[in-house]
Amino acid sequence: MIATLLFLPILASSAKGSLRLSAVKIWIAPQAAAAIPSDLPDIEFAVYDGTTEPPGVEDVDVWVPTLMPVPEIPELLSRMKRLRLIQTVTAGVEPYRPHVPEGVVLCNARGVHDAGTAEWAVGAMISVLREFPGFTADQLAGQWRYHHTGVLADSTVLIVGYGSIGEALERRLAGFEVNVVRVARTVRDGVHAEADLPALLPEADVVVLLVPATQATAGFVDADFLARMKDGAVLVNAARGSVVDTTALVAELNSGRLRAAVDVTDPEPLPPGHPLWSAPGLFLTPHVAGSTPASTRRAIELVRAQLLRFRAGEPLVNVISGVY
């Protein structure tokens, strides 16, 4: 989405009493610091990693937070008296949206992590279907255990939350001879409504979750949702851990009826001894789907372009407003 807002330059009093343009002050995440244009003298920045707070919080105009949310976000925002823009390096904005002060624009990094997340989802579903984790365990144990496995070809892949990442996933699935079924909150040509899920779930061999974390999606994949999935189906969670009822998922995995691949968990990080660690049929990674060099490059490109738009008073992109 493109913002229709235009930002006016910041004015400050000079020593002679006249008005002059004041520098735009930015707090930026370490992984995005390379986005700061080096040839613009009227941009000041400090790298903020979420631990040691730089000086001058009250003068920050733009905040680019770290990948992992910093603690005490409401308290920090309350001290950013001059803040006008929060530009995240993530697609999800749930840690910030409830606390955005009036007059501050919130923008996400839609598109930045599409390639990495879609690639992870394809790799994860193949890993589970072709039993790569099991074969890795056999390799470490020195066992030659020949048997047939599942396969992605001829299967139905149901994408729940069909947005830009879903589109990227479908492009990567194009050569695997699968039937892709799309579901989203916004119904459009070729995309089913969420209300159609009860009829679609029993037909899917793989269900991929790409919905945002909101109040409406908390616990969205509950015991009833999982019960509607066909025997032997694979649940792939590349969304947020809160979207899935962890207790219900563990129960299904322990029964052996379903398998899963998850990059996100609830709680997260997953504590030692949690039942998910030992659940059968589960392939688990520690929230790394979008953590790739491609994502870093694209985040830098997005943030740089956004900062230049902000400085020039031009419309911003990826503005979060209305229903998210």
Secondary structure, 3 states (H helix, E strand, C coil): CECCCCCCCCEEECCCCCEEECCEEEEECHHHHHHCCCCCCCEEEEECCCCCCCCCHHHCCEEECCCCCCCCHHHHHHHCCCCCEEECCCCCCCCCHHHCCCCCEEECCCCCCHHHHHHHHHHHHHHHHCCHHHHHHHHHHCCCCCCCCCCCCCCEEEEECCCHHHHHHHHHHHHHCCEEEEEECCCECCEEEHHHHHHHHHHCCEEEECCCCCCCCCCCECHHHHHHCCCCCEEEECCCHHHECHHHHHHHHHHCCCEEEECCCCCCCCCCCCHHHHCCCEEECCCCCCCCHHHHHHHHHHHHHHHHHHHHCCCCECECCCCC
